[in-house]
Amino acid sequence: MAVNKYTEARKRANEKYNAKTYDRINIAIPKGAKDKIKVHAEQRGESVNGFIKRAIDETMERDGDYTVLSGAARIQPDRMDRFTSDAGDFEIVKSAPKE
């Protein structure tokens, strides 16, 4: 018999935290695509969610929106000399080219 390791109170607390912290996006994809996405992500050591977030980040960055959604650094498009990370705000310092 499987033992439920989470109490109802813990489940409610997790749901409350997730609702406050995350936005959710539901997507519809063709039948069979989910399995292909899962295999692709697993081959790279990622979860499906992590892979999808990375794909979005890389596409947005390539398209010129340098706001990274899922990772440590979020560059402010209006100020390309600053970025924000989970550790705080940082200035981007350009070093002199090596001669």
C-alpha contacts under 8 A as a table, 3 or more apart, distances in Angstrom:
res1	aa1	res2	aa2	distance
4	N	7	T	7.46
6	Y	9	A	7.98
6	Y	10	R	5.85
6	Y	11	K	6.44
7	T	10	R	5.13
7	T	11	K	6.34
8	E	11	K	5.05
8	E	12	R	6.20
9	A	12	R	5.14
9	A	13	A	6.14
10	R	13	A	5.02
10	R	14	N	6.12
11	K	14	N	5.13
11	K	15	E	6.16
12	R	15	E	5.08
12	R	16	K	6.09
13	A	16	K	5.10
13	A	17	Y	6.16
14	N	17	Y	5.11
14	N	18	N	6.07
15	E	18	N	5.12
15	E	19	A	6.04
16	K	19	A	5.19
16	K	20	K	6.23
17	Y	20	K	5.18
17	Y	21	T	5.97
18	N	21	T	5.09
18	N	22	Y	5.54
19	A	22	Y	5.84
19	A	23	D	7.24
29	I	33	A	6.37
29	I	34	K	7.26
30	P	33	A	5.64
30	P	34	K	7.90
31	K	34	K	7.15
32	G	35	D	5.65
32	G	36	K	6.73
33	A	36	K	5.07
33	A	37	I	6.12
34	K	37	I	5.10
34	K	38	K	6.11
35	D	38	K	5.05
35	D	39	V	6.21
36	K	39	V	5.22
36	K	40	H	6.13
37	I	40	H	5.07
37	I	41	A	6.11
37	I	48	V	6.83
38	K	41	A	5.19
38	K	42	E	6.08
38	K	47	S	7.50
38	K	48	V	5.61
39	V	42	E	5.13
39	V	43	Q	6.11
40	H	43	Q	5.29
40	H	44	R	6.73
41	A	44	R	5.28
41	A	45	G	6.32
41	A	46	E	4.92
41	A	47	S	5.88
41	A	48	V	5.69
41	A	51	F	5.73
42	E	45	G	4.87
42	E	46	E	5.40
42	E	47	S	6.50
42	E	48	V	7.74
43	Q	46	E	7.55
46	E	49	N	7.98
46	E	50	G	5.83
46	E	51	F	5.91
47	S	50	G	5.02
47	S	51	F	6.08
48	V	51	F	5.11
48	V	52	I	6.16
49	N	52	I	5.20
49	N	53	K	6.17
50	G	53	K	5.15
50	G	54	R	6.10
51	F	54	R	5.08
51	F	55	A	6.09
52	I	55	A	5.02
52	I	56	I	6.21
53	K	56	I	5.13
53	K	57	D	6.14
53	K	69	L	7.48
53	K	70	S	6.03
54	R	57	D	5.00
54	R	58	E	6.02
54	R	70	S	6.99
55	A	58	E	5.25
55	A	59	T	6.08
56	I	59	T	5.18
56	I	60	M	6.05
57	D	60	M	5.22
57	D	61	E	6.05
57	D	67	T	7.86
57	D	68	V	5.46
57	D	69	L	6.07
57	D	70	S	6.99
58	E	61	E	5.12
58	E	62	R	6.04
59	T	62	R	5.06
59	T	63	D	6.04
60	M	63	D	4.99
60	M	64	G	6.35
60	M	65	D	5.21
60	M	66	Y	6.75
60	M	67	T	7.55
60	M	68	V	7.74
61	E	64	G	5.21
61	E	65	D	5.09
61	E	66	Y	4.77
61	E	67	T	7.07
61	E	68	V	7.19
62	R	65	D	7.38
65	D	77	P	6.89
66	Y	74	R	7.47
66	Y	75	I	5.82
66	Y	76	Q	7.21
66	Y	77	P	6.05
67	T	74	R	5.12
67	T	75	I	5.16
67	T	76	Q	6.26
67	T	77	P	6.63
68	V	71	G	6.40
68	V	73	A	6.47
68	V	74	R	4.82
68	V	75	I	6.77
69	L	74	R	6.83
71	G	74	R	7.45
72	A	85	S	5.04
72	A	86	D	5.86
73	A	83	F	6.43
73	A	84	T	5.60
73	A	85	S	4.39
73	A	86	D	7.33
74	R	83	F	5.62
74	R	84	T	5.15
74	R	85	S	6.12
75	I	79	R	7.78
75	I	80	M	6.64
75	I	82	R	6.45
75	I	83	F	4.26
75	I	84	T	6.27
76	Q	79	R	5.30
76	Q	80	M	6.06
76	Q	82	R	6.43
76	Q	83	F	5.80
76	Q	84	T	7.53
77	P	80	M	5.79
79	R	82	R	5.80
80	M	83	F	7.43
80	M	92	I	7.95
81	D	91	E	5.83
81	D	92	I	4.96
81	D	93	V	7.51
82	R	89	D	7.14
82	R	90	F	5.69
82	R	91	E	4.57
82	R	92	I	5.59
83	F	89	D	5.90
83	F	90	F	5.48
83	F	91	E	6.60
83	F	92	I	7.34
84	T	87	A	7.80
84	T	88	G	5.77
84	T	89	D	4.40
84	T	90	F	6.21
85	S	88	G	5.23
85	S	89	D	6.25
85	S	90	F	7.86
